[in-house]
Amino acid sequence: MRLAIFLVAASGWLTMSRPGFKILYRPGMDGFAKIIAKSSAPAKKITEKNLAFNFDQTINIAITSNDEDFRAAQTGVPEWAAATAHPAENLIFLKPLKDMSPENLAVTFRHELAHILIYHRLQGHPAARWFEEGMAVLSSGEMEFARFQALGIIGLSGRYIPFRELDSGFPADSSRAQVAYIESESFVAYLKAQLGMENFSRFLDRLAGGENFYPALEQTSGLSFDRLQENWAEQVRRRYGIIAIAGGSTGLWFLITLLFLLAYLTKKLRGRRKERLLELESIGYRGQNYQDDDPERNPEGEIKWH
């Protein structure tokens, strides 16, 4: 019903179509629409591969120009939200922020697209909240630098948010919420590697058949959930606890210096990409100037993690 109401009300919007996607956008948002149009096919391909699933329905994407448009056909949206997905209706709303770079917009789109495909992969049956969010982050390729920081802290301290605590919802505090997302992505990646793609696909099949999440995971893996969680935490400690290898306070200061250097380089790269987006917006994306994520030249998308 939300989709039908929106499409009727969207008569003043411009449209752009790609196989499997219909993009609606306000005048002046042409540049953002073209970024999504070019990244849609590779983004869908990556998520389908992660889910061992092909999706052939049309997905509608609405790129709004202001908060009023963003909230016109949806209720209960948090003030800070820049994107939402309505999986049952194959509908995504995007609200590009003024300082949003091309790669951040593409990453945000991938995250919401993943929620739609996960919903259909599981045939509408629920999964653990951390699992769904972890799959979405894994498919979108986000929070690369923050991931290193968060998992490094977990590796050094051995402390993390137990996953069952995330079933009822993620922390309201933004910093703890970010850690929860990173933990979830890391654990999902660990489960995929441990099960192998064939067994992971069987696990998703069981969820799609309506089985309860935790028993289905335990029966597929042959291990209790507590054991799986402990094994994941141990792997994180071995892989990211580099301070123990570096040794004492010297290793700590080396790690801190490295983190600040990575943060500086990431910020500088974002600034350059933002300048490029503004330049492209100023020329209206005429011709074929923006080609970095052209699916024909770049089948895998190569939308860099931020």
C-alpha positions in Angstrom: 0.0 0.0 0.0 2.9 2.4 0.8 4.4 1.8 -2.6 1.1 2.4 -4.4 0.5 5.6 -2.5 4.0 6.9 -3.2 3.9 6.1 -6.9 0.6 7.9 -7.3 2.0 10.9 -5.5 5.2 10.9 -7.4 3.8 12.3 -10.6 6.1 15.4 -10.3 9.2 13.3 -10.1 11.7 12.3 -12.8 12.4 8.6 -13.5 15.3 6.5 -14.7 15.1 2.8 -15.3 17.7 0.1 -15.2 17.2 -3.7 -15.4 15.5 -4.6 -12.2 15.3 -1.1 -10.9 13.1 2.0 -11.2 14.7 5.2 -9.9 12.5 8.2 -9.0 14.2 11.5 -8.2 13.5 15.2 -7.8 14.8 17.7 -10.3 18.3 18.7 -9.3 19.1 15.2 -8.0 20.2 13.9 -11.4 23.8 13.3 -10.3 22.8 11.2 -7.4 20.3 9.3 -9.6 23.1 8.5 -12.1 25.4 7.2 -9.3 22.7 4.8 -8.1 21.8 3.8 -11.7 25.4 2.8 -12.4 26.0 1.1 -9.0 22.6 -0.8 -8.9 23.5 -3.8 -11.1 26.9 -4.6 -9.4 25.4 -4.0 -5.9 22.6 -6.4 -6.6 25.1 -9.0 -8.0 27.3 -8.9 -4.9 24.4 -9.3 -2.5 22.8 -12.1 -4.5 26.2 -13.9 -4.4 26.4 -13.5 -0.6 22.9 -14.9 -0.3 23.1 -17.6 -2.9 19.9 -16.2 -4.4 18.7 -14.5 -7.6 16.0 -11.9 -7.3 14.0 -10.9 -10.4 11.4 -8.4 -9.1 11.7 -4.6 -9.8 13.0 -2.5 -6.9 11.8 1.1 -6.7 14.3 3.7 -5.4 13.1 7.2 -4.4 15.9 9.8 -4.2 14.5 12.8 -2.2 15.7 16.3 -2.2 14.5 17.3 1.3 13.2 15.9 4.6 9.5 16.5 3.6 9.8 14.3 0.5 11.7 11.7 2.6 8.9 11.4 5.1 6.0 11.8 2.8 5.1 8.1 2.5 6.6 6.7 5.7 6.0 7.2 9.4 8.2 6.6 12.4 11.4 7.4 10.7 14.2 8.5 13.1 15.4 12.1 12.7 18.9 11.0 11.9 17.9 8.5 9.2 19.3 9.1 5.7 17.8 6.0 4.1 15.1 3.4 4.7 14.0 0.1 3.1 10.5 -1.3 2.9 11.3 -4.9 1.9 7.8 -6.2 1.5 7.2 -3.5 -1.0 10.6 -3.5 -2.8 10.9 0.2 -2.0 14.0 2.2 -0.9 14.1 5.9 0.1 17.3 7.8 0.0 17.9 11.3 1.4 21.4 12.3 0.1 23.0 14.7 2.6 24.8 17.8 1.4 28.2 16.5 2.3 27.6 12.9 1.1 30.3 11.6 -1.2 29.5 9.3 -4.2 31.0 6.3 -2.5 29.0 6.9 0.7 25.8 7.3 -1.2 26.5 4.0 -3.1 27.3 2.2 0.2 24.1 3.5 1.8 22.1 2.2 -1.1 23.8 -1.2 -0.9 22.9 -1.5 2.7 19.2 -0.9 2.1 19.2 -3.1 -1.0 20.7 -5.9 1.1 17.7 -5.6 3.5 15.3 -6.1 0.7 17.1 -9.1 -0.8 17.5 -10.7 2.7 13.8 -10.4 3.3 13.0 -12.2 0.1 15.7 -14.7 0.5 14.2 -15.7 3.8 10.7 -15.5 2.3 9.7 -12.9 4.9 10.7 -15.1 7.9 12.6 -13.3 10.7 16.2 -13.9 11.6 18.3 -12.7 14.5 18.6 -8.9 14.3 22.4 -9.0 14.4 22.4 -11.5 11.5 20.3 -9.4 9.2 22.3 -6.2 10.0 25.6 -8.1 9.7 24.6 -9.4 6.2 23.6 -5.9 5.1 27.0 -4.5 6.3 28.8 -7.4 4.6 27.1 -6.8 1.3 27.4 -3.0 1.4 31.1 -2.9 2.2 31.0 -0.1 4.8 32.9 1.0 7.9 36.3 -0.3 6.8 38.4 2.0 9.1 35.9 1.8 12.0 35.9 -2.0 11.6 39.7 -2.1 12.1 39.4 0.1 15.2 36.5 -1.8 16.8 37.8 -5.3 16.2 41.2 -4.2 17.3 39.7 -3.1 20.7 37.8 -6.4 21.0 41.0 -8.3 20.1 43.0 -6.5 22.8 40.4 -6.4 25.5 38.3 -9.6 24.8 35.1 -7.6 25.5 32.3 -7.4 23.1 28.5 -7.1 23.1 27.0 -10.6 23.3 25.0 -11.2 20.2 21.8 -12.4 22.0 21.6 -9.0 23.6 21.3 -7.5 20.1 18.2 -9.6 19.2 15.8 -7.1 20.8 17.5 -4.0 19.2 20.8 -2.2 18.8 22.2 0.3 21.3 20.8 3.8 21.2 24.3 5.2 21.7 25.8 5.8 18.3 29.3 4.6 19.2 28.1 1.4 20.7 25.7 0.9 17.8 28.6 1.2 15.4 30.4 -1.5 17.3 27.3 -3.7 17.2 27.1 -3.4 13.4 30.8 -4.2 13.1 30.6 -7.1 15.4 27.6 -8.4 13.5 29.3 -8.2 10.1 32.4 -9.9 11.5 30.5 -12.7 13.0 28.4 -13.3 9.8 31.6 -13.4 7.7 33.0 -15.9 10.2 29.9 -18.1 10.0 30.1 -18.0 6.2 33.7 -19.1 6.2 33.2 -21.8 8.8 30.1 -23.3 7.2 31.2 -22.9 3.6 28.9 -21.5 1.0 27.0 -24.7 0.4 26.1 -25.2 4.1 25.5 -21.5 4.6 23.0 -21.6 1.7 21.3 -24.6 3.4 21.1 -22.7 6.6 19.3 -19.8 4.7 17.0 -22.4 3.2 16.1 -23.6 6.6 15.3 -20.0 7.7 13.2 -19.5 4.6 11.3 -22.6 5.5 10.3 -21.1 8.8 12.8 -22.8 11.2 13.8 -20.9 14.3 17.1 -19.1 13.8 19.3 -20.5 16.6 18.3 -24.2 16.4 18.7 -24.0 12.6 22.2 -22.5 13.0 23.3 -25.0 15.6 22.0 -28.0 13.6 23.7 -26.8 10.5 27.0 -26.0 12.2 27.0 -28.9 14.6 28.0 -26.5 17.4 26.1 -24.7 20.1 25.6 -21.0 19.5 27.7 -20.2 22.6 30.6 -22.2 21.2 30.3 -20.5 17.8 30.4 -17.1 19.6 33.4 -18.1 21.6 35.3 -19.4 18.6 34.6 -16.2 16.7 35.8 -14.1 19.7 39.0 -16.2 19.9 39.6 -15.7 16.1 39.2 -11.9 16.6 41.7 -12.0 19.5 44.3 -13.9 17.4 43.8 -11.8 14.3 43.4 -8.3 15.8 45.2 -8.5 19.1 48.4 -7.1 17.5 49.4 -5.2 20.5 50.4 -8.4 22.2 52.7 -9.2 19.3 54.0 -5.6 19.0 54.7 -5.7 22.8 53.8 -3.4 25.6 53.5 0.4 25.5 55.7 0.6 22.3 53.1 -1.5 20.5 50.3 0.6 21.8 51.8 3.9 20.5 52.6 2.3 17.2 49.0 1.2 16.9 47.7 4.6 17.8 50.0 6.3 15.3 48.9 3.8 12.6 45.2 4.5 13.3 45.6 8.2 13.1 47.5 7.9 9.9 44.8 5.7 8.4 42.1 8.2 9.6 44.0 11.1 7.9 44.4 9.3 4.6 40.7 8.2 4.6 39.6 11.8 5.3 41.8 13.2 2.5 40.5 10.6 0.0 36.9 11.5 0.9 37.7 15.2 0.4 39.0 14.5 -3.1 36.0 12.4 -4.0 33.6 15.1 -2.7 35.4 17.7 -4.8 34.9 15.5 -7.8 31.2 15.0 -7.2 30.7 18.8 -6.9 32.6 19.2 -10.2 30.4 16.7 -11.9 27.3 18.2 -10.5 28.3 21.6 -11.9 28.5 20.2 -15.4 25.3 18.2 -15.0 26.9 14.8 -15.6 26.7 15.5 -19.4 28.3 13.0 -21.7 29.8 10.0 -20.1 32.1 11.7 -17.6 31.4 9.6 -14.5 32.6 6.1 -15.4 34.3 4.7 -12.3 31.5 2.4 -11.4 30.1 1.7 -14.8 29.0 -2.0 -14.7 30.2 -2.5 -18.3 33.7 -1.4 -17.6 33.7 -2.6 -14.0 31.6 -5.8 -13.5 32.3 -6.0 -9.8 31.4 -2.4 -9.2 34.6 -1.5 -7.3 32.7 0.8 -5.0 35.4 1.4 -2.4 34.7 0.8 1.3 34.7 3.9 3.4 
